C-alpha cells in the first residue's frame, strides 16, 4: 500500500512523465538484453552481440525521448511561477494562465515522441 502511495505521489509530481519514461527505458533495456542472452540464438555469440547493439540503439532513442520530456517539464516551472506570482490577476485568470502553461508542455511533449 505504501509503495502504491509513493508511486502515485511521484506521478503527481511535475517531473512524473520523464521519471516514468526513464524507468520504462531502463526496464525495456534490461528485458531486451535478457532476451538476447536467453533467446534461441544465445548460442551464437555474434547474434547475441548484434542483439545487444540493437538494444543499446533502442535504449538511446528511448532516453532521448525522456530527456526531451524532462526539458519540456522544466520549461513549465517558470511559466507556472509567473502565473502564480502575478498579483494583479484574479484566481480565475491565474488558473487560465497555468492551463496555458500545461498546454504548452503538452505540445512540447508531443514533439518528443516523433
C-alpha positions as CSV (number, residue, x, y, z in Angstrom):
1,X,0.0,0.0,0.0
2,X,2.8,2.4,0.9
3,X,4.6,1.6,-2.4
4,X,1.4,2.5,-4.3
5,X,1.1,5.7,-2.4
6,X,4.7,6.7,-3.1
7,X,4.3,5.8,-6.7
8,X,1.1,7.9,-7.0
9,X,2.9,10.8,-5.3
10,X,5.7,10.6,-7.8
11,X,3.2,10.5,-10.6
12,X,1.5,13.7,-9.4
13,X,4.9,15.4,-9.4
14,X,5.8,17.8,-12.2
15,X,8.5,15.6,-13.4
16,X,6.5,12.4,-13.3
17,X,6.3,11.8,-17.0
18,X,10.1,12.0,-17.6
19,X,10.7,10.0,-14.4
20,X,8.3,7.3,-15.5
21,X,9.8,7.4,-19.0
22,X,13.3,6.8,-17.6
23,X,12.0,3.9,-15.5
24,X,10.4,2.3,-18.6
25,X,13.5,2.7,-20.7
26,X,15.6,1.0,-18.0
27,X,13.1,-1.9,-17.7
28,X,12.9,-2.3,-21.5
29,X,16.7,-2.2,-21.8
30,X,17.1,-4.9,-19.2
31,X,14.3,-7.0,-20.7
32,X,15.9,-6.7,-24.2
33,X,19.4,-7.6,-23.1
34,X,18.0,-10.6,-21.1
35,X,16.1,-11.8,-24.2
36,X,19.4,-11.5,-26.2
37,X,21.3,-13.6,-23.7
38,X,18.5,-16.2,-23.1
39,X,16.9,-16.4,-26.5
40,X,17.2,-19.2,-29.0
41,X,20.1,-17.5,-30.8
42,X,22.1,-17.1,-27.5
43,X,24.4,-19.9,-28.6
44,X,25.7,-17.8,-31.4
45,X,28.0,-15.1,-29.9
46,X,27.7,-12.8,-33.0
47,X,23.9,-13.0,-32.8
48,X,24.0,-12.1,-29.1
49,X,26.3,-9.1,-29.8
50,X,24.2,-7.9,-32.7
51,X,21.1,-8.2,-30.5
52,X,22.7,-6.2,-27.7
53,X,23.7,-3.5,-30.1
54,X,20.1,-3.2,-31.2
55,X,19.0,-3.0,-27.6
56,X,21.5,-0.2,-27.0
57,X,20.2,1.8,-30.0
58,X,16.6,1.4,-28.9
59,X,17.6,2.4,-25.4
60,X,19.4,5.5,-26.6
61,X,16.3,6.5,-28.6
62,X,14.2,6.0,-25.6
63,X,16.5,8.0,-23.3
64,X,16.5,10.8,-25.9
65,X,12.7,11.0,-25.7
66,X,12.9,11.1,-21.9
67,X,15.4,13.9,-22.0
68,X,13.1,15.8,-24.3
69,X,10.2,15.3,-21.9
70,X,12.4,16.5,-19.0
71,X,13.2,19.7,-20.8
72,X,9.5,20.3,-21.5
73,X,8.7,19.8,-17.8
74,X,11.5,22.2,-16.8
75,X,10.1,24.9,-19.1
76,X,6.7,24.7,-17.4
77,X,8.0,25.6,-13.9
78,X,9.0,29.3,-14.7
79,X,5.7,29.6,-16.7
80,X,3.6,28.4,-13.7
81,X,5.6,30.6,-11.2
82,X,5.0,33.6,-13.4
83,X,1.3,32.9,-13.4
84,X,1.2,32.4,-9.6
85,X,3.3,35.5,-8.8
86,X,1.2,37.9,-10.8
87,X,-0.7,39.6,-8.0
88,X,-2.7,41.7,-10.4
89,X,-4.8,38.9,-11.8
90,X,-7.7,37.1,-10.1
91,X,-7.6,33.4,-9.3
92,X,-9.6,32.5,-12.5
93,X,-7.0,34.4,-14.7
94,X,-4.2,32.6,-12.8
95,X,-5.8,29.2,-13.4
96,X,-6.2,30.1,-17.1
97,X,-2.5,31.1,-17.2
98,X,-1.5,27.8,-15.6
99,X,-3.7,25.9,-18.0
100,X,-1.9,27.6,-20.9
101,X,1.4,26.5,-19.4
102,X,0.1,23.0,-19.3
103,X,-1.0,23.1,-22.9
104,X,2.5,24.4,-24.0
105,X,4.1,21.5,-22.1
106,X,1.7,19.0,-23.7
107,X,2.6,20.4,-27.2
108,X,6.3,20.1,-26.4
109,X,5.8,16.5,-25.1
110,X,4.0,15.6,-28.3
111,X,7.2,16.5,-30.3
112,X,9.3,14.3,-28.0
113,X,7.8,11.1,-29.4
114,X,8.5,12.0,-33.0
